[in-house]
Amino acid sequence: MNPLTLVKNINKLNNKELESNYRGSWHDDYKDSAWIFVGGIPYDYSEGDIITVFSQYGEVVHINLIRDKDTGKSKGYCFICYEDQRSTILAVDNLNGIKLSSRTIRVDHVKNYKLPKEDEPKSRNNNIKNCQNVVR
């Protein structure tokens, strides 16, 4: 599905939720995860560029920018973990659908994310452990 269509569908869902008397939020489905997915990132953006954009909604404790194994070039998407799960709600609500260097990005919650094997030894770091077991 087109990334812009996905953004529009999420915005429609948010508007329906606001119009109804339903008290729960779809964000509640992700209350135990501090991870978000970001797609449509300009290929020339580095981890530092992405952290600069996303740190306005909380402290980024881990980023996994997916790169081509042979060339090392970005594939245009990443996974970000915040120190506090509440930051994921702010990031998804405020950054989904914005343009970065003329590309529309898609930001969404991630329910279950497993660190890549090369990052697992780093999980001794308390901040990364928090990404695995977030409690509100």
MOPESUL-V679076 format. One record per helix or strand of 3 or more residues. SS is the DSSP state (H for helix, E for strand). FROM is the first residue (numbers start at 0). LEN is the number of residues. If there is no record, write none. Layout:
BEGIN
[[SS	FROM	LEN] [SS	FROM	LEN]]
END
This chain:
BEGIN
[[H	2	17] [H	25	5] [E	34	5] [H	46	11] [E	59	8] [E	73	9] [H	85	10] [E	105	4] [H	116	8] [H	125	7]]
END
